[in-house]
Amino acid sequence: MKFVDEQAEGMSPTLSALRAYREHRAAGRRGVPPHAPLDFAPPALQPLIRRNGVTDRRRWESALFLQVRDGLQTGNLAIEGAKNFGRFEAFFLPTAQWKRVREAFWARTGFPVDPDVAVEAHRRVRRRGVRRIAGRAAVTCEPSHGLRFPRRTCAGSRNPEPTEQIADRRGIALYTGRTNRHDAMTTATPRRDPEALPQATYQDVLDAPPHEVAEIVDGLLYTNPRPAAPHALASSLLGYYLTGPFQVGQGGPGGWWIIDEPELHLGDDVLVPDIAGWRRARMPIYPETAYFTLSPDWVCEILSPSTRKLDLEAKRPVYAREGVRHLWLVDPAERTLEAFECTAGEWTRIATAAGDEPVQIAPFEAVSFSLAGLWP
């Protein structure tokens, strides 16, 4: 068994003492080797091992074996040929081989081979990471957004920032117009820095918890819990009022598909409105897929505290971009219905109803129903 000292150059005190001990025992001698070295032992123990010039054999051997044990445990000593043994120089590659490995490594990382250029590239990556973290901090300040990053739950903040500041830090253009009742709003396409936030995919929608509604708008994943009772009631009854006359044709003209919570795949966006409708002239055959790629002719969003900003600020521009002509916004808390029509990229309010007023609004003006039926 050959010991190798990984720390010392040449023969270390421990190995010198071990060599003297082995040679002494191989010669059939007992006792302490002549001129037994003692410098391997800690200074505090040396007076206990050698007193008045006499070396105690048992103490000398115990101290030596303890040093060997500690050296093996710490890695300062190694047994040549053992499983975990390796000479220091064996960990280096020949220069030619290292150049090939180095070039392949940098090619995988995407960093330049030139060290000076790589430093600046690394700085750019760090700055991009800081912007990404800042963007996450911004969106998490609004827990009502229900905004999530892929496979990460968004946390709220005790000191939420104003929506305008959050939108500015996220790089999203808010709609402009009258903030009172949103009579006319510009539907500018949201601006998104591709380096600012991670891009959500449809797999993130599939991986969302089954009790949540997952949507992707402008590359961001939004998740919200299932609707509360007033929300669900308004959605169910509105669908009931419209399905009979406009889908089945009972007491109305028919010619529509009226669907609750359809999953819309509109470009890279995945939206789930509360109710949507397609004219059968545009979609004569009902699809068999789990989602719709044809934009609807009419969409209704039931507003709630957790989805209001998503519906008003993020999803509405997508509907305008995809050619949705009519949009209804139902607010169970305020007991109101607002109807908008999109013309030349702008949503214009065309009708309102509140309380128990009768509703006869495009595109379903052929039939009238009471708004009171939507409220508990």
C-alpha positions in Angstrom: 0.0 0.0 0.0 1.6 3.3 -1.1 0.5 6.5 0.4 0.8 9.8 -1.5 0.8 13.2 0.2 -1.4 15.6 -2.0 -0.3 18.7 -0.2 3.5 18.5 0.4 6.3 18.7 -2.2 8.5 15.7 -1.6 8.3 13.5 1.5 6.0 15.0 4.2 6.7 14.5 7.9 3.8 12.1 8.2 5.0 9.9 5.3 8.6 10.1 6.6 7.5 8.8 9.9 5.3 6.1 8.3 8.2 5.0 6.1 10.6 4.7 9.1 7.9 2.7 11.0 7.3 0.3 8.1 11.1 -0.3 7.5 11.6 -0.9 11.2 8.7 -3.4 11.4 9.9 -5.1 8.1 13.3 -5.8 9.8 11.5 -7.7 12.5 12.2 -5.1 15.2 9.9 -3.9 17.9 9.8 -0.7 19.7 10.4 2.7 18.3 12.5 3.2 15.2 15.9 4.8 15.9 15.8 8.5 15.6 12.0 8.3 15.3 10.8 11.6 13.8 8.4 13.5 15.8 7.7 16.6 13.7 4.5 15.0 12.2 2.7 15.3 15.6 1.1 18.5 16.7 3.5 20.6 19.0 1.1 20.2 21.9 1.4 16.4 21.8 5.1 16.1 21.3 6.0 16.6 25.1 3.6 13.8 25.9 5.1 11.4 23.4 8.8 12.1 24.2 9.8 12.7 27.8 13.4 13.2 29.0 14.6 12.1 25.6 12.7 8.8 25.7 9.9 8.1 23.2 6.8 6.3 24.3 6.2 3.7 21.6 2.4 3.4 22.1 1.9 7.1 22.1 4.2 7.6 19.1 2.4 4.9 17.1 -1.1 6.3 18.1 -0.2 9.8 17.1 1.2 8.6 13.8 -1.9 6.5 12.9 -4.2 9.3 13.9 -2.3 11.7 11.5 -2.7 9.1 8.7 -6.4 8.7 9.4 -7.0 12.5 9.5 -5.0 12.9 6.3 -7.1 10.3 4.4 -10.3 11.8 5.7 -9.4 15.3 4.6 -7.9 14.3 1.3 -4.4 15.4 2.1 -3.3 11.8 1.9 -4.3 9.3 -0.7 -3.7 5.6 -1.3 -2.2 5.2 -4.8 -4.4 3.0 -6.9 -7.5 3.5 -4.7 -10.9 4.4 -6.3 -10.7 8.0 -5.3 -7.0 8.5 -6.0 -5.9 10.9 -8.7 -2.7 12.7 -9.3 -2.9 16.5 -9.6 -1.4 16.6 -13.1 -3.9 14.0 -14.3 -6.7 16.6 -14.0 -5.2 18.7 -16.8 -5.9 18.2 -20.5 -3.3 18.5 -23.3 -3.3 22.0 -24.8 -4.7 20.8 -28.2 -7.5 18.8 -26.6 -8.3 21.6 -24.2 -8.7 24.0 -27.2 -11.3 21.7 -28.8 -13.2 21.2 -25.5 -13.1 24.9 -24.8 -14.5 25.9 -28.2 -17.3 23.3 -27.9 -18.1 24.6 -24.4 -18.4 28.2 -25.4 -20.5 27.3 -28.4 -23.0 25.6 -26.1 -23.2 28.5 -23.8 -23.5 31.1 -26.5 -20.7 33.2 -25.1 -17.8 34.5 -27.3 -14.5 32.6 -27.1 -12.6 35.8 -26.7 -12.3 36.5 -22.9 -12.5 40.3 -23.3 -15.7 40.0 -25.4 -17.1 37.3 -23.1 -16.9 39.6 -20.1 -19.1 42.2 -21.8 -21.5 39.6 -23.0 -21.8 38.3 -19.4 -22.5 41.8 -18.2 -25.3 42.1 -20.7 -26.8 38.8 -19.5 -26.6 40.1 -15.9 -28.3 43.4 -16.8 -31.0 41.4 -18.7 -31.5 39.3 -15.5 -31.8 42.4 -13.4 -34.5 43.8 -15.7 -36.3 40.5 -15.6 -36.3 40.4 -11.8 -37.5 44.0 -11.8 -40.3 43.1 -14.2 -41.3 40.3 -11.9 -41.3 42.5 -8.9 -43.5 45.0 -10.8 -46.2 42.5 -11.8 -46.3 40.9 -8.4 -47.3 44.2 -6.9 -50.8 43.7 -8.3 -52.2 40.4 -6.9 -55.5 41.1 -8.6 -53.9 40.5 -11.9 -53.6 36.8 -11.2 -50.3 37.0 -13.2 -47.9 34.2 -13.0 -44.6 33.3 -14.5 -44.4 29.8 -16.0 -44.7 27.3 -13.1 -44.3 29.9 -10.5 -47.0 31.4 -8.2 -47.1 35.1 -8.2 -47.0 36.7 -4.7 -48.6 40.0 -3.7 -47.2 43.0 -2.1 -48.2 45.1 0.9 -47.4 48.3 -1.0 -48.9 47.9 -4.5 -47.7 50.5 -7.1 -50.1 52.5 -9.2 -51.2 50.5 -12.3 -49.6 53.1 -14.6 -46.1 52.5 -13.1 -46.5 48.8 -13.2 -47.6 48.9 -16.8 -44.6 51.2 -17.7 -42.2 48.8 -16.0 -43.7 45.9 -17.8 -43.5 47.7 -21.1 -47.3 47.5 -21.7 -49.2 50.4 -23.3 -52.4 51.0 -21.4 -55.5 52.0 -23.3 -56.4 55.7 -23.4 -59.7 57.3 -23.3 -62.4 58.3 -20.7 -61.6 56.5 -17.5 -65.1 57.0 -16.2 -67.0 54.5 -18.2 -64.5 53.8 -21.0 -66.7 55.2 -23.8 -64.0 55.2 -26.4 -60.6 53.5 -26.0 -57.6 53.1 -28.2 -56.6 49.5 -28.6 -52.9 49.8 -29.2 -51.1 46.5 -29.4 -49.2 45.9 -26.1 -45.5 46.5 -26.3 -43.4 43.7 -24.8 -39.6 43.5 -24.4 -38.8 39.9 -25.4 -35.8 40.0 -23.0 -37.8 41.3 -20.0 -39.9 38.3 -19.0 -39.9 34.6 -19.8 -42.2 33.5 -22.6 -45.1 31.4 -21.5 -46.1 28.4 -23.7 -49.2 26.3 -24.0 -47.6 23.7 -21.8 -47.8 26.2 -19.0 -51.6 26.4 -19.6 -51.8 22.6 -19.5 -49.7 22.5 -16.3 -51.9 25.0 -14.5 -54.0 23.6 -11.5 -57.3 22.2 -12.6 -59.2 24.6 -10.3 -57.8 27.7 -12.1 -58.4 29.3 -15.5 -55.1 29.8 -17.3 -54.6 32.3 -20.2 -51.6 33.6 -22.1 -51.6 37.3 -23.2 -48.6 38.9 -24.8 -46.4 36.0 -23.7 -47.4 36.2 -20.0 -49.2 33.5 -18.2 -52.3 34.6 -16.2 -54.1 32.3 -13.8 -57.2 33.0 -11.9 -59.5 30.9 -9.6 -62.8 29.7 -10.8 -65.6 32.4 -10.8 -67.3 33.4 -7.6 -71.0 32.7 -7.2 -72.3 36.1 -8.5 -69.9 35.9 -11.5 -71.1 32.3 -12.3 -74.7 33.2 -11.9 -74.5 36.2 -14.3 -72.6 34.1 -16.9 -75.0 31.2 -16.7 -78.2 33.2 -17.0 -76.9 35.4 -19.8 -75.9 32.3 -21.7 -79.4 30.9 -21.0 -81.1 34.1 -22.3 -79.1 34.0 -25.6 -78.8 30.2 -26.3 -82.6 29.6 -26.9 -83.3 32.3 -29.4 -80.0 32.6 -31.1 -78.5 29.1 -31.1 -81.5 26.8 -30.9 -83.9 29.2 -32.7 -86.6 29.2 -30.0 -88.3 32.6 -30.1 -85.5 34.1 -32.1 -83.6 34.0 -35.4 -81.0 31.4 -34.5 -77.8 31.4 -36.6 -75.3 31.5 -33.8 -73.1 29.2 -31.7 -73.1 30.4 -28.1 -70.3 28.8 -26.0 -69.4 29.1 -22.3 -65.7 29.6 -21.5 -64.3 28.6 -24.9 -60.5 28.4 -25.1 -59.4 30.7 -27.9 -56.0 30.3 -29.6 -55.5 33.6 -31.3 -51.9 33.8 -32.6 -49.6 33.3 -29.6 -52.3 34.3 -27.2 -54.6 31.9 -25.3 -57.8 33.5 -24.0 -60.8 32.1 -22.2 -63.7 34.6 -22.3 -66.7 33.9 -20.1 -69.0 33.6 -23.1 -68.4 33.9 -26.8 -70.5 33.6 -29.9 -69.9 32.8 -33.6 -72.2 33.4 -36.5 -72.8 30.1 -38.2 -72.2 31.9 -41.5 -68.6 32.3 -40.5 -68.3 28.9 -38.7 -70.8 26.6 -40.3 -69.2 23.4 -38.9 -68.7 23.2 -35.2 -65.0 22.2 -34.5 -64.1 18.9 -32.7 -60.9 20.3 -31.2 -60.5 21.4 -27.5 -60.0 25.0 -28.6 -61.0 27.5 -31.2 -58.7 29.2 -33.7 -61.3 31.3 -35.4 -62.0 34.5 -33.5 -65.6 34.9 -32.3 -68.0 37.6 -33.5 -69.1 38.5 -30.0 -67.4 38.1 -26.6 -68.7 38.7 -23.1 -66.5 39.2 -20.1 -68.0 39.0 -16.6 -65.9 41.5 -14.5 -64.7 40.5 -11.1 -62.0 42.0 -8.8 -59.5 39.3 -9.8 -60.0 39.6 -13.6 -61.1 43.2 -14.1 -57.6 44.6 -15.1 -56.8 41.5 -17.2 -60.1 41.9 -19.1 -59.9 45.6 -19.6 -56.2 46.2 -20.2 -54.7 43.0 -21.6 -57.4 41.0 -23.4 -59.4 43.8 -25.0 -56.6 44.8 -27.5 -56.2 41.1 -28.5 -59.9 40.9 -29.3 -59.7 44.1 -31.4 -56.6 42.8 -33.2 -58.3 39.5 -34.1 -61.4 41.2 -35.5 -63.9 40.6 -32.7 -66.7 43.0 -33.6 -68.8 43.1 -30.4 -67.8 43.0 -26.7 -70.1 43.0 -23.7 -68.8 43.8 -20.2 -71.1 42.6 -17.3 -70.3 43.8 -13.8 -72.3 41.9 -11.2 -71.1 44.2 -8.4 -72.4 47.3 -10.1 -75.2 45.4 -11.8 -74.4 47.0 -15.2 -73.9 45.9 -18.8 -71.8 47.9 -21.2 -71.7 47.0 -24.9 -68.8 48.0 -27.2 -68.3 47.8 -31.0 -64.9 47.7 -32.6 -64.3 50.0 -35.5 -60.9 50.7 -37.1 -59.1 49.3 -34.0 -61.1 51.3 -31.4 -63.7 50.1 -29.0 -66.7 52.5 -28.8 -69.5 52.1 -26.3 -72.8 51.7 -28.1 -75.2 50.9 -25.2 -75.5 50.5 -21.4 -78.0 49.0 -19.1 -78.2 48.8 -15.3 -80.4 47.3 -12.6 -83.5 45.7 -14.1 -83.5 47.6 -17.4 -84.5 45.6 -20.5 -81.6 44.6 -22.8 -81.9 44.7 -26.6 -78.4 45.4 -27.8 -76.4 44.4 -30.9 -75.6 41.9 -32.0 -78.6 40.4 -30.2 -81.1 43.2 -30.7 -83.7 40.8 -32.1 -84.7 39.7 -28.6 -85.2 41.6 -25.4 -84.6 40.3 -21.9 -84.5 41.8 -18.4 -81.1 42.6 -16.9 -82.6 41.8 -13.4 -82.4 38.1 -14.2 -78.6 38.2 -14.0 -78.4 39.3 -10.4 -79.0 37.2 -7.3 
